[in-house]
Every structure is written in C-alpha cells, then in structure tokens.
Amino acid sequence: MTLQTIKSLDGKDEYVLLPIAVYEALKDKIEDQLIAKEAPIDDDDEYVPFILEDYIDNPVALARIKAGVTQQELAARLTVTQAYISKVERQDKVSPKLLERINTALGK
C-alpha cells in the first residue's frame, strides 16, 4: 500500500490521502488529536505582565523611557550630546544632582 501526498505551493507535504480502510482504523486517534489541538490553553500559561523595572536598572534610562523621550530629545533638553546621555545610561550609579536635573528636564 502506498500513501499519496498533496504538496503545498512551496513544495512541502501538506495533505495525505489514505485508503478508507486505513482511515477507519485510525479515525478515533485522528479525532482525538484534532480535539487536543483545539483544547483551551492551560491555566498555568497565565499572562505575565511586562515590568520595565525588571529589565532596566539605570534610573536615567528608566525615567527617560517612562516619559516616552528618546536619548536625542533628552540631550536637547539638557543641552548635551546624545552620546553623553548614552554614557550616563550605561553607568551603574548616577549622582543625585544629575538625576534631579534629568527629572526636571523630563517634567517630573
């Protein structure tokens, strides 16, 4: 016995033609597989919200992103270069004076 396949436009097997006898023998298993594919998602796959603070440690970058401002825009408000803002955002620590200046520029 040989099975025939029907290929998709990109040349991959997409369908299989089965003799009725084979289909009848496998019908229950096929239906079980189709039902399993349509089953609702487990409750274990709950939505986990994205929390920006979990990914960004630098307070300057965090404040800027929350304000919806680009590095270029913040640099223009502070009359510094974008490269300077980038450098500050890569630092582990930021002085309170600089952070206050940045918060003022962001309208906080």
A tleap script that builds the chain and sets N, CA, C and O, in Angstrom:
source leaprc.protein.ff14SB
mol = sequence {
  NMET THR LEU GLN THR ILE LYS SER LEU ASP
  GLY LYS ASP GLU TYR VAL LEU LEU PRO ILE
  ALA VAL TYR GLU ALA LEU LYS ASP LYS ILE
  GLU ASP GLN LEU ILE ALA LYS GLU ALA PRO
  ILE ASP ASP ASP ASP GLU TYR VAL PRO PHE
  ILE LEU GLU ASP TYR ILE ASP ASN PRO VAL
  ALA LEU ALA ARG ILE LYS ALA GLY VAL THR
  GLN GLN GLU LEU ALA ALA ARG LEU THR VAL
  THR GLN ALA TYR ILE SER LYS VAL GLU ARG
  GLN ASP LYS VAL SER PRO LYS LEU LEU GLU
  ARG ILE ASN THR ALA LEU GLY CLYS
}
set mol.1.N position { 0.856 -1.168 0.000 }
set mol.1.CA position { 0.000 0.000 0.000 }
set mol.1.C position { 0.910 1.242 0.000 }
set mol.1.O position { 1.892 1.309 0.739 }
set mol.2.N position { 0.570 2.188 -0.819 }
set mol.2.CA position { 1.300 3.451 -0.843 }
set mol.2.C position { 0.337 4.576 -0.501 }
set mol.2.O position { -0.842 4.540 -0.852 }
set mol.3.N position { 0.867 5.570 0.189 }
set mol.3.CA position { 0.069 6.744 0.529 }
set mol.3.C position { 0.432 7.860 -0.424 }
set mol.3.O position { 1.597 8.035 -0.779 }
set mol.4.N position { -0.555 8.599 -0.828 }
set mol.4.CA position { -0.307 9.742 -1.691 }
set mol.4.C position { -0.294 11.012 -0.843 }
set mol.4.O position { -1.042 11.146 0.125 }
set mol.5.N position { 0.571 11.928 -1.234 }
set mol.5.CA position { 0.625 13.218 -0.543 }
set mol.5.C position { 0.300 14.327 -1.525 }
set mol.5.O position { 0.532 14.220 -2.729 }
set mol.6.N position { -0.240 15.385 -0.969 }
set mol.6.CA position { -0.517 16.585 -1.757 }
set mol.6.C position { 0.394 17.665 -1.204 }
set mol.6.O position { 0.415 17.927 -0.001 }
set mol.7.N position { 1.137 18.278 -2.090 }
set mol.7.CA position { 2.111 19.280 -1.684 }
set mol.7.C position { 1.513 20.682 -1.733 }
set mol.7.O position { 0.611 20.966 -2.520 }
set mol.8.N position { 2.037 21.551 -0.872 }
set mol.8.CA position { 1.630 22.954 -0.875 }
set mol.8.C position { 2.369 23.678 -1.999 }
set mol.8.O position { 3.193 23.083 -2.692 }
set mol.9.N position { 2.074 24.947 -2.172 }
set mol.9.CA position { 2.715 25.722 -3.225 }
set mol.9.C position { 4.228 25.806 -3.056 }
set mol.9.O position { 4.960 25.946 -4.035 }
set mol.10.N position { 4.700 25.717 -1.791 }
set mol.10.CA position { 6.148 25.789 -1.575 }
set mol.10.C position { 6.823 24.422 -1.638 }
set mol.10.O position { 8.008 24.301 -1.329 }
set mol.11.N position { 6.076 23.393 -2.035 }
set mol.11.CA position { 6.657 22.077 -2.277 }
set mol.11.C position { 6.697 21.151 -1.079 }
set mol.11.O position { 7.234 20.049 -1.182 }
set mol.12.N position { 6.149 21.556 0.048 }
set mol.12.CA position { 6.158 20.719 1.250 }
set mol.12.C position { 4.882 19.883 1.299 }
set mol.12.O position { 3.826 20.318 0.841 }
set mol.13.N position { 4.992 18.671 1.864 }
set mol.13.CA position { 3.810 17.823 2.031 }
set mol.13.C position { 2.811 18.525 2.939 }
set mol.13.O position { 3.162 18.973 4.031 }
set mol.14.N position { 1.562 18.620 2.483 }
set mol.14.CA position { 0.546 19.308 3.265 }
set mol.14.C position { -0.630 18.399 3.626 }
set mol.14.O position { -1.222 18.546 4.695 }
set mol.15.N position { -0.970 17.457 2.734 }
set mol.15.CA position { -2.076 16.532 2.975 }
set mol.15.C position { -1.633 15.124 2.624 }
set mol.15.O position { -0.717 14.916 1.829 }
set mol.16.N position { -2.320 14.146 3.248 }
set mol.16.CA position { -2.067 12.740 2.933 }
set mol.16.C position { -3.397 12.106 2.555 }
set mol.16.O position { -4.395 12.288 3.252 }
set mol.17.N position { -3.413 11.363 1.455 }
set mol.17.CA position { -4.605 10.627 1.044 }
set mol.17.C position { -4.484 9.209 1.582 }
set mol.17.O position { -3.515 8.504 1.297 }
set mol.18.N position { -5.477 8.800 2.363 }
set mol.18.CA position { -5.472 7.470 2.977 }
set mol.18.C position { -6.558 6.600 2.364 }
set mol.18.O position { -7.633 7.093 2.022 }
set mol.19.N position { -6.286 5.321 2.227 }
set mol.19.CA position { -7.370 4.411 1.854 }
set mol.19.C position { -8.423 4.405 2.972 }
set mol.19.O position { -8.083 4.574 4.143 }
set mol.20.N position { -9.670 4.215 2.621 }
set mol.20.CA position { -10.767 4.237 3.604 }
set mol.20.C position { -10.513 3.255 4.734 }
set mol.20.O position { -10.790 3.580 5.889 }
set mol.21.N position { -10.004 2.085 4.452 }
set mol.21.CA position { -9.762 1.078 5.491 }
set mol.21.C position { -8.765 1.602 6.526 }
set mol.21.O position { -8.941 1.380 7.724 }
set mol.22.N position { -7.736 2.286 6.076 }
set mol.22.CA position { -6.742 2.839 6.999 }
set mol.22.C position { -7.370 3.974 7.802 }
set mol.22.O position { -7.154 4.086 9.009 }
set mol.23.N position { -8.138 4.805 7.129 }
set mol.23.CA position { -8.799 5.906 7.823 }
set mol.23.C position { -9.735 5.380 8.905 }
set mol.23.O position { -9.731 5.883 10.028 }
set mol.24.N position { -10.531 4.381 8.576 }
set mol.24.CA position { -11.470 3.809 9.548 }
set mol.24.C position { -10.726 3.262 10.764 }
set mol.24.O position { -11.190 3.406 11.896 }
set mol.25.N position { -9.570 2.633 10.531 }
set mol.25.CA position { -8.796 2.069 11.633 }
set mol.25.C position { -8.198 3.180 12.520 }
set mol.25.O position { -8.030 2.992 13.725 }
set mol.26.N position { -7.884 4.317 11.924 }
set mol.26.CA position { -7.224 5.403 12.654 }
set mol.26.C position { -8.164 6.544 13.039 }
set mol.26.O position { -7.732 7.513 13.663 }
set mol.27.N position { -9.434 6.442 12.677 }
set mol.27.CA position { -10.380 7.538 12.850 }
set mol.27.C position { -10.425 8.059 14.281 }
set mol.27.O position { -10.380 9.272 14.486 }
set mol.28.N position { -10.513 7.190 15.265 }
set mol.28.CA position { -10.600 7.631 16.659 }
set mol.28.C position { -9.344 8.396 17.088 }
set mol.28.O position { -9.430 9.421 17.764 }
set mol.29.N position { -8.186 7.886 16.688 }
set mol.29.CA position { -6.929 8.553 17.045 }
set mol.29.C position { -6.831 9.916 16.371 }
set mol.29.O position { -6.366 10.880 16.979 }
set mol.30.N position { -7.262 9.999 15.134 }
set mol.30.CA position { -7.230 11.268 14.403 }
set mol.30.C position { -8.137 12.288 15.075 }
set mol.30.O position { -7.749 13.440 15.267 }
set mol.31.N position { -9.339 11.867 15.431 }
set mol.31.CA position { -10.279 12.782 16.088 }
set mol.31.C position { -9.754 13.236 17.447 }
set mol.31.O position { -9.915 14.400 17.814 }
set mol.32.N position { -9.123 12.323 18.202 }
set mol.32.CA position { -8.541 12.698 19.497 }
set mol.32.C position { -7.458 13.757 19.322 }
set mol.32.O position { -7.379 14.702 20.107 }
set mol.33.N position { -6.625 13.602 18.297 }
set mol.33.CA position { -5.566 14.572 18.039 }
set mol.33.C position { -6.152 15.932 17.656 }
set mol.33.O position { -5.652 16.970 18.091 }
set mol.34.N position { -7.202 15.929 16.850 }
set mol.34.CA position { -7.830 17.194 16.458 }
set mol.34.C position { -8.465 17.898 17.654 }
set mol.34.O position { -8.380 19.120 17.778 }
set mol.35.N position { -9.099 17.125 18.529 }
set mol.35.CA position { -9.705 17.711 19.732 }
set mol.35.C position { -8.621 18.279 20.639 }
set mol.35.O position { -8.799 19.351 21.217 }
set mol.36.N position { -7.500 17.572 20.768 }
set mol.36.CA position { -6.398 18.047 21.619 }
set mol.36.C position { -5.839 19.369 21.109 }
set mol.36.O position { -5.453 20.225 21.905 }
set mol.37.N position { -5.791 19.545 19.793 }
set mol.37.CA position { -5.286 20.796 19.228 }
set mol.37.C position { -6.222 21.958 19.506 }
set mol.37.O position { -5.767 23.097 19.612 }
set mol.38.N position { -7.517 21.701 19.626 }
set mol.38.CA position { -8.496 22.751 19.860 }
set mol.38.C position { -8.760 22.990 21.338 }
set mol.38.O position { -9.540 23.875 21.690 }
set mol.39.N position { -8.117 22.209 22.214 }
set mol.39.CA position { -8.342 22.322 23.656 }
set mol.39.C position { -7.876 23.695 24.144 }
set mol.39.O position { -6.927 24.260 23.601 }
set mol.40.N position { -8.544 24.226 25.166 }
set mol.40.CA position { -8.130 25.533 25.695 }
set mol.40.C position { -6.731 25.454 26.314 }
set mol.40.O position { -6.262 24.384 26.703 }
set mol.41.N position { -6.091 26.598 26.390 }
set mol.41.CA position { -4.751 26.681 26.950 }
set mol.41.C position { -4.817 26.451 28.458 }
set mol.41.O position { -5.775 26.862 29.111 }
set mol.42.N position { -3.797 25.793 29.008 }
set mol.42.CA position { -3.721 25.546 30.444 }
set mol.42.C position { -3.750 26.854 31.213 }
set mol.42.O position { -3.301 27.890 30.724 }
set mol.43.N position { -4.289 26.789 32.436 }
set mol.43.CA position { -4.268 27.958 33.300 }
set mol.43.C position { -2.857 28.267 33.769 }
set mol.43.O position { -2.593 29.364 34.260 }
set mol.44.N position { -1.931 27.293 33.621 }
set mol.44.CA position { -0.542 27.506 34.014 }
set mol.44.C position { 0.139 28.516 33.102 }
set mol.44.O position { 1.152 29.106 33.480 }
set mol.45.N position { -0.404 28.722 31.905 }
set mol.45.CA position { 0.177 29.651 30.948 }
set mol.45.C position { -0.431 31.040 31.119 }
set mol.45.O position { -0.833 31.675 30.144 }
set mol.46.N position { -0.497 31.510 32.376 }
set mol.46.CA position { -1.098 32.808 32.647 }
set mol.46.C position { -0.237 33.919 32.079 }
set mol.46.O position { 0.974 33.768 31.921 }
set mol.47.N position { -0.872 35.024 31.777 }
set mol.47.CA position { -0.194 36.204 31.274 }
set mol.47.C position { 0.697 36.775 32.372 }
set mol.47.O position { 0.260 36.960 33.508 }
set mol.48.N position { 1.926 37.045 32.026 }
set mol.48.CA position { 2.857 37.676 32.960 }
set mol.48.C position { 3.115 39.082 32.440 }
set mol.48.O position { 3.660 39.247 31.349 }
set mol.49.N position { 2.733 40.089 33.199 }
set mol.49.CA position { 2.890 41.461 32.710 }
set mol.49.C position { 4.361 41.848 32.587 }
set mol.49.O position { 5.214 41.364 33.333 }
set mol.50.N position { 4.635 42.724 31.637 }
set mol.50.CA position { 5.980 43.242 31.434 }
set mol.50.C position { 6.189 44.395 32.401 }
set mol.50.O position { 5.440 45.372 32.390 }
set mol.51.N position { 7.211 44.275 33.235 }
set mol.51.CA position { 7.531 45.329 34.198 }
set mol.51.C position { 8.891 45.887 33.825 }
set mol.51.O position { 9.905 45.197 33.928 }
set mol.52.N position { 8.909 47.132 33.396 }
set mol.52.CA position { 10.113 47.773 32.890 }
set mol.52.C position { 11.251 47.732 33.905 }
set mol.52.O position { 12.406 47.530 33.530 }
set mol.53.N position { 10.942 47.918 35.161 }
set mol.53.CA position { 11.961 47.942 36.210 }
set mol.53.C position { 12.706 46.613 36.337 }
set mol.53.O position { 13.821 46.578 36.859 }
set mol.54.N position { 12.104 45.528 35.867 }
set mol.54.CA position { 12.764 44.225 35.915 }
set mol.54.C position { 13.899 44.121 34.901 }
set mol.54.O position { 14.750 43.239 35.014 }
set mol.55.N position { 13.919 45.007 33.919 }
set mol.55.CA position { 14.887 44.914 32.835 }
set mol.55.C position { 15.847 46.097 32.765 }
set mol.55.O position { 16.918 45.987 32.168 }
set mol.56.N position { 15.483 47.213 33.359 }
set mol.56.CA position { 16.322 48.410 33.288 }
set mol.56.C position { 16.657 48.860 34.702 }
set mol.56.O position { 15.770 49.180 35.493 }
set mol.57.N position { 17.960 48.880 35.009 }
set mol.57.CA position { 18.416 49.265 36.340 }
set mol.57.C position { 18.750 50.747 36.448 }
set mol.57.O position { 18.587 51.337 37.516 }
set mol.58.N position { 19.206 51.345 35.385 }
set mol.58.CA position { 19.672 52.717 35.420 }
set mol.58.C position { 18.489 53.676 35.594 }
set mol.58.O position { 17.546 53.632 34.803 }
set mol.59.N position { 18.522 54.541 36.614 }
set mol.59.CA position { 17.384 55.435 36.856 }
set mol.59.C position { 17.170 56.471 35.757 }
set mol.59.O position { 16.042 56.905 35.524 }
set mol.60.N position { 18.242 56.866 35.085 }
set mol.60.CA position { 18.102 57.844 33.995 }
set mol.60.C position { 17.371 57.199 32.823 }
set mol.60.O position { 16.422 57.770 32.285 }
set mol.61.N position { 17.813 56.018 32.435 }
set mol.61.CA position { 17.167 55.310 31.325 }
set mol.61.C position { 15.716 54.997 31.663 }
set mol.61.O position { 14.831 55.137 30.819 }
set mol.62.N position { 15.477 54.575 32.892 }
set mol.62.CA position { 14.121 54.238 33.320 }
set mol.62.C position { 13.206 55.466 33.263 }
set mol.62.O position { 12.093 55.387 32.743 }
set mol.63.N position { 13.672 56.588 33.792 }
set mol.63.CA position { 12.859 57.813 33.775 }
set mol.63.C position { 12.611 58.283 32.352 }
set mol.63.O position { 11.504 58.705 32.015 }
set mol.64.N position { 13.646 58.208 31.511 }
set mol.64.CA position { 13.512 58.669 30.122 }
set mol.64.C position { 12.507 57.815 29.366 }
set mol.64.O position { 11.644 58.342 28.665 }
set mol.65.N position { 12.614 56.502 29.505 }
set mol.65.CA position { 11.706 55.593 28.783 }
set mol.65.C position { 10.276 55.777 29.274 }
set mol.65.O position { 9.345 55.824 28.471 }
set mol.66.N position { 10.098 55.880 30.584 }
set mol.66.CA position { 8.749 56.082 31.120 }
set mol.66.C position { 8.138 57.396 30.632 }
set mol.66.O position { 6.923 57.495 30.460 }
set mol.67.N position { 8.984 58.401 30.411 }
set mol.67.CA position { 8.497 59.692 29.919 }
set mol.67.C position { 8.242 59.664 28.413 }
set mol.67.O position { 7.666 60.603 27.864 }
set mol.68.N position { 8.669 58.588 27.743 }
set mol.68.CA position { 8.462 58.477 26.299 }
set mol.68.C position { 9.355 59.416 25.511 }
set mol.68.O position { 8.958 59.947 24.474 }
set mol.69.N position { 10.572 59.615 26.018 }
set mol.69.CA position { 11.505 60.553 25.398 }
set mol.69.C position { 12.715 59.775 24.880 }
set mol.69.O position { 13.191 58.850 25.539 }
set mol.70.N position { 13.204 60.149 23.709 }
set mol.70.CA position { 14.400 59.494 23.169 }
set mol.70.C position { 15.643 60.111 23.801 }
set mol.70.O position { 15.578 61.177 24.415 }
set mol.71.N position { 16.768 59.431 23.643 }
set mol.71.CA position { 18.030 59.973 24.139 }
set mol.71.C position { 18.317 61.317 23.467 }
set mol.71.O position { 18.779 62.255 24.116 }
set mol.72.N position { 18.046 61.402 22.197 }
set mol.72.CA position { 18.290 62.642 21.441 }
set mol.72.C position { 17.452 63.792 21.996 }
set mol.72.O position { 17.952 64.906 22.152 }
set mol.73.N position { 16.196 63.528 22.290 }
set mol.73.CA position { 15.316 64.573 22.829 }
set mol.73.C position { 15.765 65.018 24.219 }
set mol.73.O position { 15.775 66.210 24.526 }
set mol.74.N position { 16.138 64.045 25.057 }
set mol.74.CA position { 16.622 64.389 26.388 }
set mol.74.C position { 17.909 65.192 26.306 }
set mol.74.O position { 18.095 66.152 27.054 }
set mol.75.N position { 18.793 64.806 25.407 }
set mol.75.CA position { 20.050 65.533 25.224 }
set mol.75.C position { 19.776 66.982 24.821 }
set mol.75.O position { 20.437 67.897 25.311 }
set mol.76.N position { 18.817 67.189 23.944 }
set mol.76.CA position { 18.481 68.546 23.512 }
set mol.76.C position { 17.933 69.365 24.681 }
set mol.76.O position { 18.251 70.548 24.805 }
set mol.77.N position { 17.124 68.759 25.526 }
set mol.77.CA position { 16.568 69.468 26.681 }
set mol.77.C position { 17.658 69.861 27.685 }
set mol.77.O position { 17.556 70.885 28.360 }
set mol.78.N position { 18.696 69.032 27.768 }
set mol.78.CA position { 19.784 69.294 28.725 }
set mol.78.C position { 20.958 70.039 28.087 }
set mol.78.O position { 21.938 70.359 28.759 }
set mol.79.N position { 20.852 70.307 26.807 }
set mol.79.CA position { 21.928 70.911 26.004 }
set mol.79.C position { 23.241 70.144 26.150 }
set mol.79.O position { 24.300 70.719 26.401 }
set mol.80.N position { 23.132 68.832 25.984 }
set mol.80.CA position { 24.292 67.939 25.943 }
set mol.80.C position { 24.151 67.080 24.696 }
set mol.80.O position { 23.176 67.213 23.957 }
set mol.81.N position { 25.116 66.201 24.459 }
set mol.81.CA position { 25.028 65.331 23.284 }
set mol.81.C position { 24.275 64.048 23.617 }
set mol.81.O position { 24.152 63.661 24.779 }
set mol.82.N position { 23.786 63.413 22.586 }
set mol.82.CA position { 23.122 62.117 22.756 }
set mol.82.C position { 24.121 61.091 23.273 }
set mol.82.O position { 23.758 60.201 24.042 }
set mol.83.N position { 25.383 61.213 22.852 }
set mol.83.CA position { 26.425 60.289 23.309 }
set mol.83.C position { 26.616 60.383 24.821 }
set mol.83.O position { 26.871 59.377 25.484 }
set mol.84.N position { 26.495 61.587 25.359 }
set mol.84.CA position { 26.622 61.776 26.808 }
set mol.84.C position { 25.469 61.076 27.539 }
set mol.84.O position { 25.686 60.414 28.554 }
set mol.85.N position { 24.259 61.224 27.028 }
set mol.85.CA position { 23.098 60.554 27.638 }
set mol.85.C position { 23.300 59.046 27.599 }
set mol.85.O position { 23.022 58.352 28.578 }
set mol.86.N position { 23.780 58.543 26.477 }
set mol.86.CA position { 24.049 57.108 26.350 }
set mol.86.C position { 25.073 56.661 27.387 }
set mol.86.O position { 24.912 55.610 28.009 }
set mol.87.N position { 26.121 57.452 27.573 }
set mol.87.CA position { 27.162 57.129 28.554 }
set mol.87.C position { 26.579 57.107 29.969 }
set mol.87.O position { 26.875 56.204 30.750 }
set mol.88.N position { 25.759 58.091 30.291 }
set mol.88.CA position { 25.142 58.156 31.623 }
set mol.88.C position { 24.246 56.942 31.847 }
set mol.88.O position { 24.218 56.383 32.943 }
set mol.89.N position { 23.512 56.531 30.811 }
set mol.89.CA position { 22.598 55.396 30.950 }
set mol.89.C position { 23.332 54.065 31.087 }
set mol.89.O position { 22.744 53.084 31.544 }
set mol.90.N position { 24.593 54.016 30.704 }
set mol.90.CA position { 25.378 52.784 30.858 }
set mol.90.C position { 26.059 52.694 32.222 }
set mol.90.O position { 26.577 51.638 32.587 }
set mol.91.N position { 26.062 53.780 32.968 }
set mol.91.CA position { 26.715 53.793 34.276 }
set mol.91.C position { 25.909 53.006 35.301 }
set mol.91.O position { 24.685 52.905 35.220 }
set mol.92.N position { 26.642 52.450 36.274 }
set mol.92.CA position { 25.968 51.735 37.364 }
set mol.92.C position { 25.324 52.698 38.359 }
set mol.92.O position { 24.257 52.418 38.906 }
set mol.93.N position { 25.984 53.837 38.586 }
set mol.93.CA position { 25.477 54.806 39.558 }
set mol.93.C position { 25.372 56.177 38.908 }
set mol.93.O position { 26.176 56.539 38.048 }
set mol.94.N position { 24.367 56.928 39.336 }
set mol.94.CA position { 24.148 58.284 38.830 }
set mol.94.C position { 24.043 59.198 40.044 }
set mol.94.O position { 23.376 58.869 41.025 }
set mol.95.N position { 24.698 60.330 39.972 }
set mol.95.CA position { 24.675 61.251 41.120 }
set mol.95.C position { 23.263 61.807 41.309 }
set mol.95.O position { 22.518 61.988 40.346 }
set mol.96.N position { 22.910 62.074 42.566 }
set mol.96.CA position { 21.576 62.638 42.834 }
set mol.96.C position { 21.363 63.978 42.130 }
set mol.96.O position { 20.249 64.284 41.703 }
set mol.97.N position { 22.422 64.775 42.008 }
set mol.97.CA position { 22.306 66.075 41.350 }
set mol.97.C position { 21.953 65.911 39.873 }
set mol.97.O position { 21.082 66.613 39.359 }
set mol.98.N position { 22.632 64.980 39.189 }
set mol.98.CA position { 22.339 64.726 37.777 }
set mol.98.C position { 20.941 64.155 37.615 }
set mol.98.O position { 20.219 64.534 36.693 }
set mol.99.N position { 20.557 63.254 38.496 }
set mol.99.CA position { 19.223 62.659 38.421 }
set mol.99.C position { 18.148 63.731 38.616 }
set mol.99.O position { 17.113 63.698 37.950 }
set mol.100.N position { 18.384 64.670 39.514 }
set mol.100.CA position { 17.433 65.767 39.730 }
set mol.100.C position { 17.330 66.642 38.483 }
set mol.100.O position { 16.236 67.059 38.102 }
set mol.101.N position { 18.466 66.918 37.853 }
set mol.101.CA position { 18.477 67.725 36.630 }
set mol.101.C position { 17.696 67.028 35.506 }
set mol.101.O position { 16.947 67.664 34.764 }
set mol.102.N position { 17.889 65.712 35.400 }
set mol.102.CA position { 17.209 64.947 34.355 }
set mol.102.C position { 15.698 64.899 34.626 }
set mol.102.O position { 14.891 65.055 33.710 }
set mol.103.N position { 15.332 64.682 35.888 }
set mol.103.CA position { 13.899 64.662 36.235 }
set mol.103.C position { 13.246 66.008 35.936 }
set mol.103.O position { 12.098 66.054 35.494 }
set mol.104.N position { 13.958 67.089 36.171 }
set mol.104.CA position { 13.433 68.426 35.862 }
set mol.104.C position { 13.231 68.569 34.353 }
set mol.104.O position { 12.216 69.097 33.900 }
set mol.105.N position { 14.206 68.095 33.586 }
set mol.105.CA position { 14.107 68.172 32.120 }
set mol.105.C position { 12.954 67.314 31.592 }
set mol.105.O position { 12.372 67.620 30.551 }
set mol.106.N position { 12.633 66.249 32.311 }
set mol.106.CA position { 11.538 65.370 31.898 }
set mol.106.C position { 10.183 65.838 32.451 }
set mol.106.O position { 9.145 65.246 32.158 }
set mol.107.N position { 10.213 66.904 33.250 }
set mol.107.CA position { 8.951 67.449 33.771 }
set mol.107.C position { 8.422 66.717 34.964 }
set mol.107.O position { 7.212 66.664 35.184 }
set mol.108.N position { 9.319 66.149 35.740 }
set mol.108.CA position { 8.874 65.408 36.942 }
set mol.108.C position { 9.110 66.211 38.182 }
set mol.108.O position { 8.800 65.752 39.282 }
savepdb mol mol.pdb
quit
